[in-house]
Amino acid sequence: MAKKYYASKKDINEFLKDYPKFEEQSLKKKPNMRQLIEDGNVGLDCRYLNFAPQCQGWMQLTQNGGYGSFIIYWSNIWKLSTAATIPYYTGKYANSKRGFGFVTIGANVDEFHAAANKTRNDVRKILHEQTVNMKEIVDGNNFEIKSFIKSLINELTVITFIMVVLVIAIAIWMSNYILSKIDKLLVGTKRFANNELDYRIKETSNDEIGKLEKSFNKMASKIKNLIVEQNELNEHLEEKVKEKTKELTIINAELENRVKQEVSNNRQKDMHLVQQSKMANIGEMVSMIIHQWKQPLNAISMINSGIELRLKLKQNDDDALSKDNQSIKKQINLMSNTMSDFRDFFKQKDKTIYKLDEVIHKTINLINDIYRSLGVSINYNTINKDLKTVGYENELIQVLLNVLNNARDIIKEKNCEIKRIDIDVISMGDDIIIEVKDYAGGIDKAIIENIFEPYFTTKSDDKGTGLGLYMCKSILNKVNAEINVENFSQTFDNKEYFGANFKIIMQNYKG
């Protein structure tokens, strides 16, 4: 073939245009030596893979194992080719994706589809004949068909109208029913957050909402008991203080009266602020629990519906029931873990040495689901996960929650383009700095110096008390820590964004 090509003195494409599709096919043919010597190229004949294993298609298809098919145009013919690897799992081919290599078969596409094309033509001929026959029948019965169609349309119109009315009525009823239940839960949450600790939601059903009502009431009772216990503890503490104060009065009555009055006033003020802040946190926690319990409750409901359906169909068996039981236990454990996390938040603990990384993860776990539902993400970054400090874990959680919730609220209020909060932990000598950043435009310079003062807030009365950041500062002062804020800017995708950076500075415990 090469000799004929060289003798023709034509362009390769012109030569191949008139060259026969197949000519004296034989496995004894050898590569074109002139092409090999002069150009360093091996002529590819994809009809014989042993001569041309580098042919486009086969090698690419099998280079990672597996099998498949493709179409290739070669020698003026469209060919359908299929290749599959020959895997081998031991010996020197154990790590080869092709194993021993691959096997391939091929066919002329036109010949491959010849039978199908003939069948297609026959079917078209039959369809044409049937269409002509059907047209004659339809033309002969046109009046009857039109009458039937008109009658059918009228019936369908009436039925459709009735169905639409029923669906709308059911949808309105279901919407009102669900909204009324949810409104009761929201009212209960708000009233409980406003110190109405005896308020309970009336339990009106046994469905998922009813179960949530029961769970809310149980949780409200537990929180009330915790608060009562805390108040009783404070009362006993004050009794002891009064006893000591009485002893000191004997030594210096006039001086002690002044100190006692000042201490009493400050303590009452601080306790009032702490109580208000805790109540706000409790309301926030209740909303988070309600949000995080929705998914497992829905899952349990679906599993229960499946059991009831199989029971009606008499298809329940031990394996299916065991599997459903395990699934329900998994969801219950998830709900129990959620409640444990929130219960631990309200437990008063002693001053300890603890890892900051663990406390930050606990805080994020408490709020992450409800933040995600609002489209707000939390990104936590730290180089050293073993950094430790001395203090009260739960109080640091309360500080972080206040700062994060403020960032979330401003992101929601301004509907920011970047709905993200970054948490970075940095070690600097004897200090550890926790940075909490948002990209919501920063804080007005006219008020940035006042945001840690008590009762200072830019929120409406029903959304903020102005105590959150003041309590953060008071809590941190107890462990020789501090909090401050500064505005900053950062560039993303060649666009500059402004935000607030709250810095919590704590002692680095290196013992």
Secondary structure, 3 states (H helix, E strand, C coil): CHHHHHHHCCCHHHHHHHCCCCCCCCCCCCCCHHHHHHHCCCCCCCCCCCCCCCCCCHHHHHCCCCEEEEEEEECCEEEEEEEEEECCCCHHHCCCCCECCEEEEEEEHHHHCHHHHHHHHHHHHHHHHHHHHHHHHHHHCHHHHHHHHHHHHHHHHHHHHHHHHHHHHHHHHHHHHHHHHHHHHHHHHHHHHCCCCCCCCCCCCCCHHHHHHHHHHHHHHHHHHHHHHHHHHHHHHHHHHHHHHHHHHHHCHHHHHHHHHHHHHHHHHHHHHHHHHHHHHHHHHHHHHHHHHHHHHHHHHHHHHHHHHHHHCCCCCHHHHHHHHHHHHHHHHHHHHHHHHHHHHHCCCCCEEEEHHHHHHHHHHHHHHHHHHCCCEEEEEECCCCCEEEECHHHHHHHHHHHHHHHHHHHHHHCCCCCEEEEEEEEECCEEEEEEECCCCCCCCCCCCCCCCCCCCCCCCCCCCCCHHHHHHHHHHCCCCEEEEEEEEEEECCEEEEEEEEEEEEECECC
